[in-house]
Amino acid sequence: MGNYRFILSGGGTGGHIYPAIAIANELKKRHPNAEFLFVGAKDRMEMEKVPQAGYKIEGLWISGLQRKLTLKNLMFPFKLISSLFRAGKILTKFKPHAVVGTGGFASGPLLKVASGRGIPCVLQEQNSYAGITNKLLKDKVAKICVAYDGMEAFFPSNKIVKTGNPVRGDLVRLGADKKQALDFFELDNSKPTLLILGGSLGARRVNQLIEQKLDYFKELGIQLIWQCGKLYFEEYNKYNSETVKVMDFLNRMDYAYTSADIIISRAGASSVSELCIVGKPVMFIPSPNVAEDHQTKNAMALVNEEAALMIKEKDLDDDFENAFSALFESKSKQGDLAKNIQELALPDATKNIVDEIEKLLVV
């Protein structure tokens, strides 16, 4: 049967949206006649990114609870009731054969209603510390696809399948020639290259660090590919030079990863999964501003396997130069980190997740 209907829901951040799109793309490849609908939160980035990927999306009036008493929190019960009602109408009209949630506020009401109607539901949890929406849904769904060991702390063990996180298809097998990649950025093939990743919007504290350390990197003879993010590009573009390439966004991530000898990155779940596949020495600087301190926990899962280094934002002033110099000066340390991080890679994650979804489909 090829005329399946799938609803995918996840949003708020790229870390929830892009895995959902990757899963939809794999389902579409296997079932070209299938119909797809995304459900997101109104006014969040999924309302723009999903249509750009070629899929229809419906929005729910939902947002998360703030940590302190605010007007938004007082509105939450009304938003939840509205979203549950709207989710019911969407499900009645679309009649999906399966529903997939990748985290974020909107997936909560949708999967709660869908599971209550007996529609097969699958969760995909990207982080090593489960998000609140997925934790609330754990007893309602048929399968929970995870990327880390030890997720029994959050979910029923009989529902967990370790699949890994979906990553962009062009990264699964990096084939770019290093000289070709460096030529793309107009960099010197004979110099070591540091890649700095702060996410699509950018990371203020990481950008401040790189700005402060430009002379230090110059002394070491290192050239930079510095993805500072859209929010900060105007502020940092002045540092663009022969050896420092300041970018708001990296359209050729395969070239960026191939060029890099060492990578400094945030520790969002999708980034961590990509970096495992890339297999280069990584220094994580987790964002302390995300729910449940997810990024620190994601980074620590790799640090504990001796597969990456991590420095907390509060320790950057005191520790960064010592830690970076020790890594830069030790080829054996770089080699060990690269080998260990690649051993954690799960490049077939998207296929594995879709395999689990297909097992639940009723012909």
Secondary structure, 3 states (H helix, E strand, C coil): CCCCEEEEECCCCHHHHHHHHHHHHHHHHHCCCCEEEEEEECCCCHHHHHHHCCCCEEEECCCCCCCCCCHHHHHHHHHHHHHHHHHHHHHHHHCCCEEEECCCCCHHHHHHHHHHCCCCEEEEECCCCCCHHHHHHCCCCCEEEECCCCHHHCCCHHHEEECCCCCCHHHHCCCCCHHHHHHHCCCCCCCCEEEEECCCCCCHHHHHHHHHCHHHHHHHCCEEEEECCCCCHHHHHHHCCCCEEEECCCCCHHHHHHHCCEEEECCCHHHHHHHHHHCCCEEECCCCCCHHHHHHHHHHHHHCCCCCEECCHHHHHHHHHHHHHHHHCCHHHHHHHHHHHHHCCCCCHHHHHHHHHHHCCCC
